[in-house]
């Protein structure tokens, strides 16, 4: 049996089950009607999609204290300080973990990080219910993550539509070809390829390389997980990725901001054969994936 498996299934299924239970509990405390009022009072969302369409190395710098696979990543954990360091280092956007039990996250971390910078901030969590989308906007987040592996087609379409209604274009994450086909059929504009198999926790950067040519040029393609070097980013940029979500390797740095600065500088070298256009004008990603 895989070390990622438990008596109730994989790590992913266990986390999602617990998340559904937690959402049911929080609904009793905070009715959706109250969240809707709070969402109306929140600052307008910052533009997340445009931030990833810049003609440069676009890194979504992730702020997280712990993970199920690695445990505590950083004892010295101040979201606002980390956010400021990442902004100064050239991050395109932030991702903030808000799941409490496995990642030691909190919505307060997201609020603190976003308030400290001008960057758009993504809520990284296991979103399975429309109530969480309202909660996300009420907390001031600019967008959120959806994981195809935990959502059926109807739920995926509904959460995507609600996000757009609230001015948040979600990043929709896939790990396999069939999941990619589902999210493209749903009309996803921001497609994330997670190199980590959420059922086994195995990481393969090759997953991104295997799926990128199936992502149309008019979508923003984001590679996630297992990215540790400038060489990784150069290789993925050459393949056609527009942005990169990086968390664990930065959280382990003694100076996360300096670590990000070095990474971006090293990855900013010209990519032979890459065709870059004006993605911000066209709404498409930076690279030509038809090669």
Secondary structure, DSSP 8 states (H G I E B T S, - for coil): --TTEETTEEHHHHHHHHHHHHHHHHHHHS-HHHHHHHHHHS-----HHHHHSSSS-EEEEEE-SEETTTEE--SS--HHHHHHHHHHHT-SEEEEE--HHHH---HHHHHHHHHT-SS-EEEES---SHHHHHHHHHTT-SEEEEEGGG--HHHHHHHHHHHHHTT---EEEE-SHHHHHHHHHHT-SEEEEESB-TTT--B-THHHHHHGGGS-TTSEEEEESS--SHHHHHHHHHHT--EEEE-HHHHTSSSHHHHHHHHHHHHTS--TT-----HHHHSS-SS----
